Amino acid sequence: MSRFWNFIKNEAGDVELRISGEIVSDDDAWLYEWFGIAHTSPNSFREELAEFKGKDITVWIDSWGGDVFAGAGIYNALMEHKGNVTVKVDGKAVSAASIIAMAGTEVLMSPASIMMIHNPWTRQAGEAKDMRKAAEVLDEVKEAIINAYEIRTGRSREELSELMDRESWMSAKTAVAEKFADGILYIEDPEPVENSYSLSGLAIQNSVDDAMRKFFEMYHQQQKQDSPPANPPDPRAINKRRVNVREKSHRRYQTHG
């Protein structure tokens, strides 16, 4: 049977779990087995996890995610586990895999790892009422996902919803700053991250706005002096550059949608 998790029990009796493949529903598991694609489904995962009841486990995650309901099932299984669950992200915890990561008693990230959260999406065919119903379902699924993020981070639902709207890609430092993780592997005292939205196109636009504001403040101060600059920069040229940067950032981040 192909699968994407692997339980390892070392000589000290500690249990390690590695998640490094796609998360699929129980209904779709047979298809992945047929083609020999590494995967897991919640029911099979629960059965094997039960063998380690009461044991402290370390969960290493390196997954692009998959089915959100399957991810929720694995999250629930880890939350119900009788024993500490230490989550370590050594590559990526993206989409549904980020939900699983929230089940950790402690969440640690590799300095080179990434976590990503976003709004749920689906494919739908049908008439207008079917599309409206699909949108309503997605809204409710988003609320369910926010529950897991809220328990882990303590952030407000509005803040978490905004981060999901932005499709937030978080480095290890950013994940700690945003409270999705507790620490960074191999680093005792990481430097804090002041701007945790550094992967957002809006943040780039705002930084340009700040630069423009500071420029005009300095320019007006110089105008008040006895010897103003002979050839001050043309604000129109800077405005043109400002538009170009905004257009560039829009094109760049549009590809992530």
Secondary structure, DSSP 8 states (H G I E B T S, - for coil): ---SEEEEE-TTS-EEEEE-SEE--TTTHHHHHHHT--EE-HHHHHHHHGGGTT--EEEEEEE--B-HHHHHHHHHHHHH-SS-EEEEEEEEEETHHHHHHTT-SEEEE-TT-EEEE--------SSHHHHHHHHHHHHHHHHHHHHHHHHHH---HHHHHHHHHTTEEEEHHHHHHTTS-SEETT-SS----S-TTTT-HHHHHHHHHHHHHHHHHHHHHHHHSSS--SS---HHHHHHHHHHHHHHHHHHHHTT-
